[in-house]
Amino acid sequence: MTEQCKGDGSIQKLVANKWKTVGIGQLFLLKNKHNPTQVLIKLIRKKRNEVHIFQCKPKVKTNGKSLILKGTDTKKKQEFVLAVRFNQDFTMQQFQTTLDKLYRRNQSISTPSRHKRQASKPPKQLRIELSQYAWDCELCTYR
């Protein structure tokens, strides 16, 4: 796991339309080497040094002074809507730009290249090409 950026802040999760605080402490944004389309947000709580890790999609929305993400708690395997709040605006901007870069990179990787369309042929030419081979139709009554 490579660390992308870090800062002080808090994480809240949305449970039954109410925000519950996961913890306040040091936040780390980690690149997930096992699943490059996802990022990891690691929280080390100040009081009890508990570690909470969420695997998130790098698509982010801002709401005031918080970043809103969808993430899965790695211990409980439950998906939550997360609000990540920071003590400083600079840290929030740094997290947001890093997540935007990772999201754009994932978009360019995940979009498959499309097949080139073949030019259509006129029916007369198709009939000539297909009639060159001898074949018997089992459905036809005329032989």
N, C-alpha and C positions, 0 to 999 in steps of 0.2 A: 504494500500500500504506500503510495507516494503522497506526501502532504502537499496540498495545493495552497492553502492559506489557513490562518488561525486567528482567533480573537476572543475577547470576553463577551458573554451574552447568555441567553437563555433559550430553552425550547419548551413550547407548549404544544399539546396535542388536543385535537378536537374529539371529545367523547360525549355523545348524546347532546349535540349542539351546545356544549359548554367547553371552554378552554381549561384544561388541566395542566398544571406545570409539571414538566418532567424533571427539570433541574436548572440551576443557575451555576455557571462556571466557565471553564475554558472550552471553546468550540474549535474543532478541527474539521477541515474539508479535505477528504482523502479521495484519491482516484482509485477505483476498484479494479485491480488487475485481473480478477477472475471474471468480472462482468463489466466490460468497458463502457456499456451503455448506461450504467448506473454509477452514482457517486455515494460515498459514505460520509455521514456527518457524525462525528464522535463528540460526545459531551462528557467531560470529567467534572463532576460536581465539586463545588468548593468545600462543603461541609463534611461529607463522608467519603470523598474520593471515589464515589461510585462511577462506573463507566457505562454510558448508554450509547449504543451505535444504531443508527438508522440507515438503511439502504434506500436511497431516493433517486427518483428520476431527475435529471438536471433541468427540467422545465420549471421555471420559477415565476411567481407573480409577486408584485409588491403591494403591500397594504399599509400605508403610513410608514412606520419605522420597523416593519417586519417583512420577512420573506415568507411566502406561503408555498409549501411543497407537499407532494405526496410521498410518503415513506413507509417502509416496513421495519418494525422493530425486529432486530436480528435475534433477540432472545425469545420473544413471545410469538414471533412469526405473524403478527397482526399488522394490517395496513392502517395508517392514520393520515389525516391531514395535519401537517405540522406548521407552526408559526415559529420562525427563528428570529429572535430579537437580539439586537446588539447594543452595547454601551456607547459606541462611537459610530457616527455616520460613515466615516472613512472605511471602517471594517465592513459595514454592510455593503457599501459600494464595491469593495474588493471581492467579497463573496459573490455578489450579484454578477459582476463582470466575469469572474472565473466560471460560474455556472452557465452563463450565456455562451462563453467560448466552448465549453464542453458540450452544450446542447447543440450548437451549430456544427461541431465536429461530428457528433453522432448522427445528425441529419444527413451530412454528406456521405457518411459511411453506410448508413442503413438504407438509403434509396438505391434500389437496384437499377442497373442500366437496362434500358428498354431495348427490345429487339427492333431492328430496323424493319420498317414495313416494306414488303416486296411490292413492286409495281404490279398491278393487276393486268391480266392479259385479256384480249377480246375473246368472246366465246368461240369464234371461228378458229382461232389459233389453238385454243385449248382442245377443241374437238379433234383437230388434226394431230396434236401431240398424243392424245389419249387413244386415238384409233390405230396407232401403229402397233399395238400389242394385241395378240389374239387372246380372247378370253371367252368363257361361257358363263352366261348368267343363269343361275339356278332358279331365279324368280320368273324369268321370261317364259311365256308359253310358245313363242315363235322361235324356231331353231332352224 
